[in-house]
Amino acid sequence: MAQYHEQLELISFIRENEEKFYRIAYSYVKEPETALDLVQDAVVSALQKYHTLRNHDCMKNWFYRILVNQCLGYLRREKRRQLFFKKSQQQVCAEQQDTERMEACTDLYAALDQLPPDMKTVIILRFFEDMKLEEISEVLKVSPNTVKSRLYRALRHLKLNLEVN
């Protein structure tokens, strides 16, 4: 009975945060259907491995870790198969009316795509998901100092890339 209650807790958590999970997946793959598939795969994996979670207070970080690993694994597989086609970043900003903002958004996403996966993950979790550095370190299972150094390196790369454009 306790295990059933804990699984309901996980299901409730997933339903409450499904839009956040989709945004994270979409920020990696830029394809709506693929992002949905990755979220679904993460949910299935979480349900299958839920019994391995020792501390249920860490469910948020545990699930983010699963989702990020799903996204990075997908990108690695697609890169190996050379089937990874980047969609225009303008689709992400298509709803914006102001062309200057659209160009800035396109430049930002293009610069994000040039970052190595470890730096891109830190930027996405910090600024798109508004996670604290300590939470990011728990999700990525690295020290907070490593998260800080990746964040600052990524910001320097973004600044350089955006100044060039």
N, C-alpha and C positions, 0 to 999 in steps of 0.2 A: 504494500500500500504506500509506503514511503517513497519507493522508487517511482511509482505512478505519479505521486504528488510532485516529485522533483522534475519529472518529464513535463508535466503541465506547466511548471514554472519556466522551463526552457521554451516551450511552445509560446507561452504568453510573452516572454522576452523577445522572441523572434517576431511575433506579430506586431509588437509595439515599435520595433525598430526596422521594419522591413524596408522602408524608404531609404534610411541611412545605408543599409547594406547594399541596396541597389546602386546608390550614388557612388559608393566605394568601388564596386565592381565595374560600373560604367566608366569611372575615371581611369581605370586600367585598360579596358578593352575598346571603349568608344563604340560599342555595338549593343543596342538595346536587348536583342534576343540572347546574345552571348552573356551579357551581364546578368540577365534573369537566370540563365542556365547555371552560371557560377554561384549565384546565391542559392539556388536550389541544391546544387551539389554540396555546398557548405552546410546547408540545413540537414541534408541526409547524413553527411559525415558527422555532424554534431549529435544527431539523434542516435547514431550507431555507437558513438564513442562517449556518450554522456556518462556512462557508468565509470569511466576513467577519471572524471573530474572529481578531485578530492575536496576542493574548497568551492562551494557553490557561490560564495561571495565574489569569486573571480570569473563568473560566467561571462561577463561582458568582454573582458580581455581575452578569455579563452576562445570565444566565438570570433572576435575580430582576427585573432591569429589564424584560425581555420580559414576564414574568408580571404585574408591576404595571401595565405599559402595557396589557396585555390587559384586566385588570380595570377600570382607569379608562376605557378605551375602551368597554367594555360598559356601564358605568354612564352614560356620556355618551349613548350611543345609546338606552338605555332611557329616560333622562330626557327626551330629545327626543321620543320616541314616546309618552311618558306611559304606558308599560306597566310601569313599575317598581313592583311591589307589595312593600312590606316585610312580611316574615313576622314573627310575634311573636318577640321576643327570648327569650321563655321556652323556646322549642324548643332553643336553644343550651344552656340550663341545665337542661333537663328531667330529665337523669339525676341531678342533685343532689337529695338527700333533704331537706336543710335549707331551709326556706322563706325564712329570712332571707338565706341565701347566694344563693338563686335570685333574690330581689328585688334584691339588690346587683348580681348579675351582669346582670340585665335593665336596671337603671339604668345600669350601666357601658356596655353595648352601645348603649343608646339615646343616651347622651352621646357615644359614639364616632361614631355615625351623624350627629350634628349638626356634627361637625368638617368643615372644608373638606378636600378630598381630599389636599392636600399635607401637612397636619398629621396626618391619619388614617394616611397611609402611613408617616410617621416613627414614630408610636406603634406601629403593627402590627409594623414591622420591628424596632424597638428592644425592645419588651416581649414580643411574641408569638413573635418569631423570635430574640430574644436576640442581635441583631447589634450590633456596635460602631458608634459614630458615624462612624468613618472608612469602614467598610464601607457604611453607609447613604449617605454622601456619594458613594461610587463608584457605587452602584446608581442613585441619583437624578441623578447628574452635576451636583451642586451642591457648594459649598464646605462643609467641616465646620462653619464658623461659621453658615452658613445652616441646616444640619441642627440645630444647637444651638438657634438662635432659634426654629425651627419646633417643636422638641420642647418648649421651655419655654413657648411660647405655647399649644401644645396642652394641656400639663399644667395651665396656668392656666384654660383654657376648661373642661377636664374637672372641675377642682376646683369652679369656679363652678356648673357644671351639676349636679354631684352634691350640692352644698350646698343648692341650690334645691329639689331633690327630696327 
